[in-house]
Amino acid sequence: MEHKEFDAPVELQDTVKCFWYNRKDFGEVPSDFEVVPDGYAEIIFHFGSTLSISYNGTFHPLPSPFIMGLLNQPAVFNTKDTLEIIGIRCFPWTVFDLLGLPSGKDGLHLLEHPVTDLQFQLHPLIHAGQIQEAIALVTAYFISLRSQVGVNTMLFKAGAAMRATNGTLPVSEVAASAHATIRTLERKFKQSSGYTVKDVSALMRFEQVRNHLWLYPDSNLAGLAHELGYTDQSHLSREFKRYTGMAPAAFARKTKREKQASDGHII
């Protein structure tokens, strides 16, 4: 598998976390893979074989691009042969305003927007292996799009406070950072992202746990719970299982096995 991330330019850093490229050969037999929730919404362009998502026990083909919004549980995809992806990782309170689209709580959002025209421009670049040129094209498009959208100062300040504390800041303190009442902030936040401040903060905090256990699967869970602002280890375990379907200890063991199989060692 090949994976590259590209920093967003200054003009986009209030909206886009990063751009990324991924390439993987799944072989001739269709294979499933799982995407675990995190604190971002992503615009996904895909190239190669058909990419499908599981819904109500059946796989449904996905157009390119689509938005993968915030998830409450893992999403299961299916593909075969070589799959290549260009992703735009956005803050969930900015992506719908950026595209001028209504928000919603569905994890998957199909797009009716001029951004879909990029698919035809990106395809020959991806086919030729010109990844830097493809990223440059997408970046230029989003800089132009961003210049046409006003900044919501309240959401920007709230988001900055949440990111700086990895989702551990109480809603009242997020509101104070945004110079807003809790009620006003929650209303604006839900309009922009489809979710509450608490929802997104919980996903941000879970993402920190997941990333930490991936890097350090032998971590002490009680200490990690304290560090990330959970009430106790049980609270961390409940939240982790809510988003992944498995306990953090089981996730850590699975991570060890996968790293031993791929790298021969554990980080």
LOZARO-447986 format. One record per residue: residue number from 1; x, y, z of N, C-alpha, C in turn. Coordinates in Angstrom, 2 decimals. Layout:
<recs>
 pos   neast  nnorth     nup  caeast canorth    caup   ceast  cnorth     cup
 NUM       X       Y       Z       X       Y       Z       X       Y       Z
...
</recs>
This chain:
<recs>
 pos   neast  nnorth     nup  caeast canorth    caup   ceast  cnorth     cup
   1    0.84   -1.20    0.00    0.00    0.00    0.00    0.88    1.25    0.00
   2    0.45    2.25   -0.75    1.14    3.54   -0.79    0.21    4.61   -0.22
   3    0.72    5.40    0.72   -0.09    6.46    1.32    0.76    7.71    1.47
   4    0.23    8.85    1.02    0.92   10.13    1.14   -0.07   11.19    1.62
   5    0.41   12.07    2.49   -0.42   13.20    2.95    0.27   14.50    2.56
   6   -0.55   15.49    2.25   -0.07   16.79    1.79   -0.73   17.88    2.63
   7    0.07   18.73    3.24   -0.46   19.80    4.09   -1.32   20.77    3.27
   8   -2.38   21.25    3.89   -3.20   22.27    3.25   -2.45   23.60    3.26
   9   -2.55   24.38    2.19   -1.91   25.70    2.18   -2.59   26.63    3.19
  10   -1.93   27.72    3.50   -2.44   28.66    4.51   -3.87   29.08    4.22
  11   -4.19   29.29    2.94   -5.52   29.78    2.57   -6.64   28.81    2.94
  12   -6.28   27.55    3.16   -7.30   26.53    3.42   -7.25   25.95    4.83
  13   -6.32   26.39    5.64   -6.10   25.71    6.92   -7.23   25.90    7.93
  14   -8.14   26.83    7.68   -9.32   26.95    8.55  -10.44   26.02    8.11
  15  -10.23   25.32    7.00  -11.28   24.50    6.40  -10.84   23.06    6.15
  16   -9.62   22.92    5.64   -9.10   21.61    5.22   -7.92   21.23    6.11
  17   -7.97   20.03    6.67   -6.85   19.52    7.48   -5.67   19.13    6.60
  18   -5.96   18.37    5.53   -4.90   17.95    4.61   -5.53   17.32    3.38
  19   -4.70   17.09    2.38   -5.05   16.29    1.21   -4.26   14.98    1.31
  20   -4.80   13.91    0.76   -4.07   12.65    0.82   -4.32   11.79   -0.41
  21   -3.37   10.90   -0.63   -3.44    9.95   -1.74   -3.18    8.55   -1.20
  22   -3.95    7.59   -1.68   -3.78    6.21   -1.25   -3.91    5.29   -2.46
  23   -3.04    4.30   -2.51   -3.09    3.30   -3.58   -2.88    1.91   -2.98
  24   -3.78    1.00   -3.32   -3.64   -0.36   -2.80   -4.17   -1.36   -3.81
  25   -3.46   -2.48   -3.93   -3.89   -3.57   -4.80   -4.59   -4.62   -3.95
  26   -5.85   -4.83   -4.21   -6.66   -5.77   -3.43   -6.70   -7.16   -4.06
  27   -6.14   -7.32   -5.25   -6.17   -8.61   -5.90   -7.42   -8.81   -6.75
  28   -7.49   -9.95   -7.42   -8.58  -10.19   -8.37   -9.89  -10.54   -7.70
  29   -9.83  -11.02   -6.47  -11.05  -11.41   -5.75  -11.56  -10.23   -4.93
  30  -12.84   -9.86   -5.05  -13.37   -8.73   -4.27  -13.09   -8.90   -2.78
  31  -12.64   -7.83   -2.14  -12.27   -7.85   -0.73  -12.97   -6.73    0.02
  32  -13.27   -7.01    1.29  -13.84   -5.99    2.17  -12.74   -5.28    2.93
  33  -12.95   -4.02    3.25  -12.08   -3.32    4.19  -12.93   -2.35    5.01
  34  -12.43   -2.04    6.18  -13.21   -1.28    7.16  -12.58    0.09    7.40
  35  -13.43    1.11    7.51  -12.98    2.46    7.87  -13.58    2.80    9.24
  36  -12.71    3.11   10.20  -13.13    3.39   11.56  -13.44    4.89   11.71
  37  -14.41    5.26   12.53  -14.75    6.69   12.71  -13.57    7.54   13.16
  38  -13.60    8.80   12.76  -12.66    9.79   13.30  -13.36   11.14   13.32
  39  -12.62   12.20   13.58  -13.23   13.51   13.78  -13.28   14.38   12.54
  40  -13.22   13.78   11.35  -13.20   14.55   10.11  -14.27   14.09    9.14
  41  -14.63   14.99    8.22  -15.44   14.63    7.05  -14.50   14.68    5.85
  42  -14.67   13.75    4.91  -13.74   13.67    3.79  -14.46   13.60    2.46
  43  -13.95   14.36    1.51  -14.42   14.29    0.13  -13.52   13.29   -0.58
  44  -14.11   12.25   -1.13  -13.35   11.12   -1.67  -13.53   10.99   -3.19
  45  -12.41   11.10   -3.91  -12.36   10.76   -5.33  -11.69    9.39   -5.45
  46  -12.29    8.47   -6.19  -11.66    7.14   -6.31  -11.55    6.72   -7.77
  47  -10.53    5.91   -8.03  -10.17    5.53   -9.39   -9.80    4.05   -9.41
  48  -10.14    3.38  -10.50   -9.83    1.96  -10.61  -11.10    1.14  -10.63
  49  -11.10    0.06   -9.89  -12.25   -0.82   -9.84  -13.41   -0.16   -9.08
  50  -14.59   -0.74   -9.19  -15.76   -0.23   -8.49  -15.55   -0.27   -6.98
  51  -15.92    0.81   -6.32  -15.88    0.88   -4.86  -17.31    0.86   -4.35
  52  -17.61   -0.05   -3.44  -18.97   -0.20   -2.91  -18.95   -0.08   -1.40
  53  -20.09    0.32   -0.83  -20.23    0.43    0.61  -21.38   -0.47    1.06
  54  -21.20   -1.09    2.23  -22.22   -1.98    2.78  -23.31   -1.16    3.45
  55  -24.56   -1.42    3.06  -25.71   -0.74    3.66  -26.84   -1.74    3.79
  56  -27.30   -1.97    5.04  -28.36   -2.95    5.30  -28.01   -4.34    4.75
  57  -26.72   -4.68    4.87  -26.29   -6.02    4.49  -26.00   -6.21    3.02
  58  -26.14   -5.15    2.21  -25.91   -5.24    0.78  -24.90   -4.19    0.35
  59  -24.01   -4.53   -0.58  -23.03   -3.56   -1.07  -23.62   -2.74   -2.21
  60  -23.42   -1.42   -2.14  -23.93   -0.49   -3.14  -22.76    0.28   -3.76
  61  -22.67    0.31   -5.10  -21.58    1.04   -5.76  -21.63    2.54   -5.43
  62  -20.45    3.13   -5.29  -20.34    4.54   -4.94  -19.88    5.36   -6.13
  63  -20.50    6.53   -6.34  -19.99    7.44   -7.37  -18.70    8.09   -6.89
  64  -18.03    8.77   -7.77  -16.84    9.53   -7.40  -17.01   10.95   -7.93
  65  -16.92   11.94   -7.02  -16.59   11.83   -5.60  -17.85   11.65   -4.75
  66  -17.63   11.37   -3.45  -18.69   11.38   -2.46  -18.11   11.94   -1.17
  67  -18.98   12.29   -0.23  -18.53   12.76    1.08  -18.72   11.65    2.10
  68  -17.65   11.30    2.81  -17.75   10.41    3.95  -17.79   11.29    5.18
  69  -18.98   11.48    5.74  -19.13   12.34    6.90  -18.73   11.64    8.18
  70  -19.13   12.22    9.30  -18.81   11.62   10.59  -19.54   10.29   10.74
  71  -18.86    9.31   11.32  -19.42    7.98   11.50  -19.61    7.68   12.98
  72  -20.64    6.90   13.28  -20.86    6.42   14.65  -20.41    4.98   14.82
  73  -20.06    4.34   13.71  -19.58    2.97   13.74  -18.76    2.74   12.47
  74  -17.97    1.68   12.42  -17.15    1.45   11.23  -18.00    1.29    9.97
  75  -17.46    1.78    8.85  -18.09    1.59    7.55  -17.31    0.51    6.80
  76  -18.03   -0.38    6.13  -17.40   -1.49    5.41  -17.52   -1.25    3.91
  77  -16.37   -1.31    3.23  -16.31   -1.10    1.78  -15.85   -2.38    1.11
  78  -16.10   -2.46   -0.20  -15.68   -3.63   -0.98  -15.13   -3.16   -2.33
  79  -14.03   -3.76   -2.73  -13.45   -3.45   -4.04  -12.54   -4.60   -4.45
  80  -11.91   -4.49   -5.62  -10.92   -5.46   -6.06   -9.92   -4.75   -6.96
  81   -8.87   -5.47   -7.34   -7.82   -4.92   -8.18   -7.20   -3.69   -7.51
  82   -6.78   -2.72   -8.30   -6.10   -1.55   -7.75   -7.09   -0.42   -7.50
  83   -7.08    0.08   -6.28   -7.91    1.22   -5.90   -7.01    2.39   -5.57
  84   -7.27    3.54   -6.19   -6.53    4.76   -5.89   -7.51    5.83   -5.43
  85   -7.12    6.58   -4.42   -8.00    7.58   -3.81   -7.27    8.90   -3.64
  86   -7.95    9.98   -3.99   -7.55   11.33   -3.59   -8.58   11.80   -2.56
  87   -8.13   12.14   -1.36   -9.04   12.56   -0.30   -8.77   13.98    0.14
  88   -9.84   14.70    0.46   -9.74   16.04    1.04  -10.32   15.94    2.44
  89   -9.45   16.00    3.45   -9.87   15.82    4.84  -10.27   17.18    5.40
  90  -11.56   17.34    5.67  -12.12   18.63    6.09  -12.58   18.57    7.55
  91  -12.62   19.73    8.17  -13.24   19.81    9.49  -14.75   19.68    9.29
  92  -15.43   18.91   10.12  -16.84   18.61    9.86  -17.77   19.82    9.91
  93  -17.33   20.89   10.58  -18.16   22.09   10.66  -17.91   23.04    9.49
  94  -17.06   22.63    8.53  -16.76   23.50    7.39  -17.14   22.90    6.04
  95  -17.17   21.57    5.92  -17.25   20.95    4.60  -18.55   21.29    3.88
  96  -19.68   21.31    4.57  -20.94   21.56    3.88  -21.09   23.04    3.51
  97  -20.64   23.93    4.39  -20.66   25.36    4.05  -19.73   25.64    2.87
  98  -18.58   24.97    2.84  -17.63   25.15    1.75  -18.26   24.80    0.41
  99  -19.04   23.72    0.39  -19.67   23.27   -0.85  -21.05   23.87   -1.08
 100  -21.53   24.63   -0.08  -22.86   25.21   -0.21  -23.97   24.19   -0.18
 101  -23.78   23.12    0.62  -24.74   22.02    0.68  -25.34   21.92    2.08
 102  -26.56   21.39    2.20  -27.13   21.18    3.53  -26.41   20.06    4.26
 103  -26.27   20.21    5.56  -25.61   19.18    6.36  -26.59   18.06    6.68
 104  -26.07   17.01    7.28  -26.94   15.91    7.69  -26.16   14.92    8.53
 105  -26.87   14.04    9.22  -26.21   13.08   10.11  -25.89   11.76    9.42
 106  -26.24   11.64    8.12  -25.87   10.43    7.40  -24.36   10.41    7.21
 107  -23.76    9.25    7.41  -22.31    9.15    7.22  -21.91    9.36    5.77
 108  -22.75    8.88    4.85  -22.45    8.97    3.42  -23.31   10.05    2.78
 109  -22.66   10.92    1.99  -23.37   11.98    1.28  -22.99   11.93   -0.19
 110  -23.96   11.70   -1.07  -23.72   11.74   -2.50  -23.77   13.20   -2.96
 111  -22.96   13.53   -3.96  -22.76   14.93   -4.31  -23.45   15.32   -5.62
 112  -24.14   16.45   -5.56  -24.59   17.15   -6.77  -23.98   18.54   -6.68
 113  -22.78   18.67   -7.24  -21.99   19.90   -7.08  -20.96   19.93   -8.21
 114  -20.56   21.13   -8.67  -19.55   21.22   -9.73  -18.23   20.53   -9.39
 115  -17.95   20.28   -8.11  -16.70   19.60   -7.73  -16.61   18.22   -8.41
 116  -17.75   17.64   -8.78  -17.73   16.33   -9.44  -17.02   16.38  -10.79
 117  -16.95   17.58  -11.41  -16.25   17.71  -12.69  -14.75   17.43  -12.57
 118  -14.22   17.55  -11.36  -12.80   17.27  -11.16  -12.44   15.82  -11.46
 119  -13.42   14.93  -11.34  -13.15   13.51  -11.59  -12.53   13.32  -12.98
 120  -13.09   14.00  -13.97  -12.64   13.82  -15.36  -11.27   14.44  -15.59
 121  -10.95   15.49  -14.83   -9.63   16.11  -14.95   -8.56   15.31  -14.20
 122   -8.97   14.69  -13.11   -8.02   13.94  -12.30   -7.68   12.57  -12.90
 123   -8.63   11.98  -13.58   -8.45   10.60  -14.05   -7.18   10.41  -14.88
 124   -6.91   11.23  -15.91   -5.68   11.00  -16.69   -4.41   11.23  -15.88
 125   -4.45   12.14  -14.90   -3.28   12.38  -14.06   -2.99   11.16  -13.18
 126   -4.05   10.60  -12.58   -3.88    9.41  -11.73   -3.41    8.24  -12.58
 127   -3.99    8.08  -13.75   -3.61    6.98  -14.65   -2.13    7.07  -15.04
 128   -1.63    8.31  -15.17   -0.23    8.52  -15.56    0.72    8.56  -14.37
 129    0.18    8.39  -13.16    1.00    8.41  -11.96    1.46    9.80  -11.56
 130    0.77   10.83  -12.05    1.15   12.21  -11.75    0.39   12.70  -10.51
 131    0.77   12.16   -9.37    0.04   12.41   -8.14    0.21   13.85   -7.66
 132    1.42   14.37   -7.72    1.66   15.75   -7.30    0.81   16.71   -8.13
 133    0.72   16.45   -9.43   -0.09   17.31  -10.31   -1.58   17.20   -9.96
 134   -2.02   15.98   -9.60   -3.42   15.79   -9.21   -3.74   16.54   -7.92
 135   -2.83   16.45   -6.96   -3.03   17.17   -5.69   -3.02   18.68   -5.93
 136   -2.14   19.16   -6.80   -2.08   20.59   -7.12   -3.39   21.06   -7.75
 137   -3.96   20.24   -8.62   -5.23   20.59   -9.25   -6.36   20.70   -8.23
 138   -6.43   19.71   -7.35   -7.47   19.72   -6.30   -7.27   20.91   -5.36
 139   -6.02   21.16   -4.98   -5.72   22.27   -4.07   -6.14   23.60   -4.68
 140   -5.81   23.82   -5.95   -6.18   25.07   -6.61   -7.70   25.23   -6.67
 141   -8.40   24.13   -6.92   -9.86   24.19   -6.97  -10.44   24.62   -5.63
 142   -9.93   24.03   -4.55  -10.48   24.33   -3.23  -10.06   25.71   -2.72
 143   -8.91   26.20   -3.13   -8.54   27.58   -2.80   -9.53   28.54   -3.45
 144   -9.85   28.28   -4.73  -10.83   29.12   -5.43  -12.20   29.04   -4.77
 145  -12.61   27.83   -4.41  -13.91   27.63   -3.76  -13.95   28.34   -2.41
 146  -12.86   28.21   -1.65  -12.79   28.82   -0.32  -12.88   30.35   -0.40
 147  -12.33   30.95   -1.45  -12.34   32.41   -1.58  -13.74   32.97   -1.78
 148  -14.67   32.09   -2.14  -16.05   32.53   -2.38  -16.96   32.35   -1.17
 149  -16.40   31.80   -0.08  -17.20   31.49    1.11  -16.74   32.34    2.28
 150  -17.68   32.96    2.99  -17.33   33.77    4.16  -16.91   32.90    5.34
 151  -16.12   33.48    6.22  -15.66   32.78    7.42  -16.68   32.95    8.53
 152  -17.09   31.83    9.14  -17.92   31.91   10.33  -16.97   31.96   11.53
 153  -16.77   33.17   12.04  -15.78   33.38   13.11  -16.08   32.53   14.34
 154  -17.36   32.40   14.67  -17.74   31.62   15.85  -17.32   30.16   15.70
 155  -17.63   29.56   14.56  -17.30   28.16   14.34  -15.79   27.97   14.23
 156  -15.11   28.94   13.62  -13.66   28.85   13.51  -13.01   28.82   14.89
 157  -13.45   29.72   15.78  -12.89   29.78   17.12  -13.25   28.53   17.93
 158  -14.49   28.08   17.78  -14.91   26.87   18.50  -14.10   25.66   18.03
 159  -13.94   25.52   16.71  -13.20   24.41   16.16  -11.74   24.43   16.58
 160  -11.15   25.63   16.59   -9.75   25.75   17.00   -9.57   25.31   18.45
 161  -10.51   25.69   19.31  -10.44   25.30   20.72  -10.59   23.79   20.88
 162  -11.48   23.19   20.11  -11.70   21.75   20.19  -10.48   20.98   19.69
 163   -9.89   21.46   18.59   -8.71   20.78   18.04   -7.52   20.89   18.98
 164   -7.36   22.07   19.58   -6.21   22.30   20.46   -6.23   21.39   21.68
 165   -7.43   20.98   22.09   -7.57   20.15   23.29   -8.00   18.72   22.96
 166   -7.96   18.36   21.66   -8.31   17.00   21.22   -9.68   16.55   21.70
 167  -10.62   17.48   21.74  -12.00   17.14   22.09  -12.27   16.99   23.57
 168  -11.33   17.40   24.42  -11.52   17.21   25.86  -12.18   18.42   26.53
 169  -12.37   19.51   25.80  -12.90   20.74   26.40  -14.42   20.64   26.57
 170  -14.96   20.94   27.76  -16.42   20.93   27.95  -17.09   21.92   27.01
 171  -18.35   21.65   26.67  -19.08   22.50   25.73  -19.13   23.95   26.20
 172  -19.27   24.14   27.51  -19.33   25.50   28.05  -18.05   26.27   27.77
 173  -16.91   25.58   27.83  -15.63   26.24   27.57  -15.39   26.43   26.08
 174  -15.91   25.53   25.27  -15.85   25.73   23.81  -16.64   26.98   23.45
 175  -17.83   27.12   24.04  -18.66   28.30   23.77  -17.96   29.57   24.22
 176  -17.32   29.53   25.38  -16.60   30.69   25.88  -15.46   31.07   24.94
 177  -14.77   30.07   24.40  -13.68   30.32   23.46  -14.19   30.97   22.18
 178  -15.44   30.66   21.82  -16.03   31.21   20.60  -16.81   32.50   20.87
 179  -16.78   32.96   22.14  -17.52   34.17   22.55  -19.00   34.04   22.18
 180  -19.58   32.89   22.53  -20.98   32.62   22.21  -21.64   31.92   23.38
 181  -22.97   31.98   23.40  -23.70   31.19   24.38  -23.70   29.73   23.93
 182  -23.90   28.83   24.88  -23.93   27.41   24.52  -25.04   27.15   23.51
 183  -26.19   27.75   23.73  -27.34   27.51   22.86  -27.06   27.97   21.42
 184  -26.48   29.17   21.28  -26.18   29.69   19.95  -25.13   28.85   19.25
 185  -24.08   28.48   19.99  -23.03   27.67   19.39  -23.57   26.32   18.94
 186  -24.35   25.66   19.78  -24.88   24.35   19.42  -25.78   24.44   18.17
 187  -26.57   25.50   18.10  -27.46   25.67   16.93  -26.64   25.85   15.65
 188  -25.65   26.73   15.70  -24.82   26.99   14.53  -23.99   25.76   14.15
 189  -23.49   25.07   15.17  -22.65   23.90   14.93  -23.46   22.79   14.27
 190  -24.68   22.60   14.75  -25.50   21.55   14.18  -25.94   21.90   12.76
 191  -26.18   23.18   12.50  -26.52   23.61   11.15  -25.38   23.34   10.18
 192  -24.16   23.54   10.64  -22.99   23.41    9.76  -22.53   21.98    9.58
 193  -22.60   21.17   10.64  -22.04   19.83   10.56  -23.08   18.71   10.62
 194  -24.27   19.03   11.14  -25.26   17.99   11.35  -25.14   17.33   12.72
 195  -24.11   17.72   13.47  -23.83   17.11   14.77  -23.64   18.20   15.83
 196  -23.71   17.79   17.09  -23.49   18.72   18.19  -22.00   18.82   18.50
 197  -21.65   19.83   19.27  -20.26   19.99   19.73  -19.83   18.74   20.50
 198  -20.71   18.23   21.34  -20.39   17.05   22.15  -20.13   15.83   21.26
 199  -20.94   15.65   20.20  -20.75   14.54   19.28  -19.35   14.57   18.67
 200  -18.99   15.73   18.14  -17.71   15.85   17.44  -16.54   15.75   18.42
 201  -16.70   16.34   19.59  -15.65   16.25   20.61  -15.39   14.80   20.99
 202  -16.46   14.02   21.12  -16.31   12.60   21.48  -15.53   11.85   20.40
 203  -15.81   12.16   19.13  -15.08   11.51   18.04  -13.62   11.92   18.01
 204  -13.36   13.20   18.28  -11.97   13.68   18.35  -11.19   12.94   19.43
 205  -11.82   12.79   20.56  -11.15   12.14   21.69  -10.94   10.66   21.41
 206  -11.95   10.01   20.82  -11.80    8.61   20.44  -10.65    8.43   19.46
 207  -10.53    9.37   18.50   -9.47    9.28   17.50   -8.09    9.29   18.15
 208   -7.95   10.09   19.21   -6.67   10.13   19.92   -6.36    8.78   20.57
 209   -7.38    8.15   21.15   -7.19    6.83   21.76   -6.80    5.81   20.70
 210   -7.55    5.80   19.60   -7.27    4.85   18.52   -5.84    5.02   18.00
 211   -5.45    6.25   17.72   -4.11    6.50   17.18   -3.02    6.09   18.17
 212   -3.27    6.37   19.45   -2.28    6.03   20.48   -2.12    4.52   20.59
 213   -3.24    3.79   20.56   -3.17    2.34   20.67   -2.56    1.71   19.42
 214   -2.72    2.35   18.28   -2.08    1.84   17.07   -0.56    1.96   17.19
 215   -0.10    3.09   17.71    1.34    3.30   17.84    1.93    2.55   19.03
 216    1.15    2.51   20.13    1.65    1.93   21.38    0.60    0.97   21.95
 217    0.46   -0.21   21.37   -0.60   -1.13   21.80   -0.47   -1.64   23.23
 218    0.70   -1.47   23.84    0.87   -1.91   25.23    0.56   -0.80   26.23
 219   -0.05    0.29   25.78   -0.33    1.43   26.66   -1.24    1.04   27.82
 220   -1.04    1.72   28.94   -1.90    1.55   30.10   -3.21    2.31   29.87
 221   -4.32    1.58   29.84   -5.60    2.20   29.49   -6.08    3.17   30.56
 222   -5.82    2.87   31.82   -6.25    3.77   32.90   -5.52    5.11   32.77
 223   -4.22    5.05   32.48   -3.45    6.27   32.31   -3.90    7.05   31.09
 224   -4.22    6.34   30.02   -4.69    6.98   28.80   -6.04    7.65   29.03
 225   -6.91    7.00   29.78   -8.22    7.58   30.10   -8.05    8.88   30.86
 226   -7.15    8.89   31.83   -6.90   10.10   32.61   -6.32   11.21   31.73
 227   -5.38   10.86   30.88   -4.71   11.83   30.02   -5.69   12.51   29.06
 228   -6.68   11.75   28.57   -7.59   12.27   27.56   -8.93   12.72   28.13
 229   -9.02   12.81   29.44  -10.20   13.43   30.04  -11.42   12.55   30.19
 230  -11.26   11.23   30.09  -12.38   10.33   30.37  -12.57   10.23   31.88
 231  -13.78    9.91   32.30  -14.07    9.77   33.72  -13.18    8.69   34.35
 232  -13.07    7.57   33.66  -12.22    6.46   34.13  -12.01    5.51   32.95
 233  -11.34    4.40   33.23  -11.05    3.44   32.17  -12.33    2.84   31.58
 234  -13.33    2.62   32.42  -14.60    2.06   31.93  -15.26    3.00   30.93
 235  -15.19    4.29   31.23  -15.76    5.29   30.32  -15.06    5.23   28.98
 236  -13.73    5.18   28.98  -12.96    5.07   27.74  -13.37    3.81   26.98
 237  -13.47    2.69   27.69  -13.79    1.42   27.04  -15.17    1.45   26.40
 238  -16.15    2.04   27.08  -17.51    2.13   26.52  -17.51    2.95   25.24
 239  -16.85    4.11   25.28  -16.82    4.98   24.10  -16.07    4.30   22.94
 240  -14.98    3.63   23.25  -14.21    2.96   22.21  -15.03    1.85   21.55
 241  -15.72    1.08   22.37  -16.54    0.00   21.82  -17.72    0.55   21.02
 242  -18.21    1.69   21.43  -19.32    2.33   20.71  -18.93    2.64   19.26
 243  -17.70    3.07   19.04  -17.27    3.49   17.70  -16.62    2.38   16.89
 244  -16.11    1.33   17.54  -15.40    0.29   16.80  -16.06   -1.08   16.88
 245  -16.92   -1.27   17.88  -17.52   -2.58   18.07  -16.63   -3.53   18.85
 246  -15.47   -3.04   19.31  -14.58   -3.91   20.09  -13.98   -3.13   21.25
 247  -13.57   -3.85   22.29  -12.93   -3.21   23.44  -11.54   -2.73   23.05
 248  -11.03   -1.67   23.72   -9.69   -1.17   23.38   -8.59   -2.21   23.54
 249   -8.72   -3.09   24.54   -7.70   -4.14   24.72   -7.70   -5.10   23.53
 250   -8.88   -5.42   23.02   -8.97   -6.31   21.85   -8.39   -5.62   20.61
 251   -8.65   -4.31   20.49   -8.09   -3.54   19.38   -6.56   -3.54   19.45
 252   -6.02   -3.37   20.65   -4.57   -3.36   20.83   -3.96   -4.71   20.45
 253   -4.62   -5.79   20.84   -4.11   -7.12   20.49   -4.15   -7.34   18.97
 254   -5.23   -6.89   18.35   -5.37   -7.00   16.90   -4.28   -6.19   16.20
 255   -4.01   -5.00   16.73   -2.96   -4.14   16.17   -1.60   -4.83   16.23
 256   -1.31   -5.46   17.37   -0.04   -6.19   17.52    0.09   -7.28   16.46
 257   -0.98   -8.05   16.30   -0.93   -9.15   15.33   -0.68   -8.63   13.92
 258   -1.39   -7.55   13.56   -1.26   -6.99   12.22    0.14   -6.44   11.98
 259    0.70   -5.80   13.01    2.05   -5.25   12.85    3.09   -6.34   12.77
 260    2.90   -7.38   13.54    3.85   -8.49   13.48    3.80   -9.17   12.12
 261    2.59   -9.24   11.56    2.43   -9.89   10.25    3.04   -9.03    9.13
 262    2.93   -7.71    9.25    3.39   -6.83    8.16    4.82   -6.36    8.33
 263    5.23   -6.07    9.57    6.55   -5.47    9.79    7.52   -6.40   10.51
 264    6.95   -7.39   11.18    7.83   -8.26   11.96    8.18   -7.70   13.31
 265    7.62   -6.55   13.65    7.91   -5.96   14.98    6.78   -5.02   15.36
 266    6.79   -4.63   16.60    5.79   -3.71   17.12    6.48   -2.38   17.41
 267    5.86   -1.27   16.98    6.40    0.05   17.29    6.22    0.33   18.77
</recs>
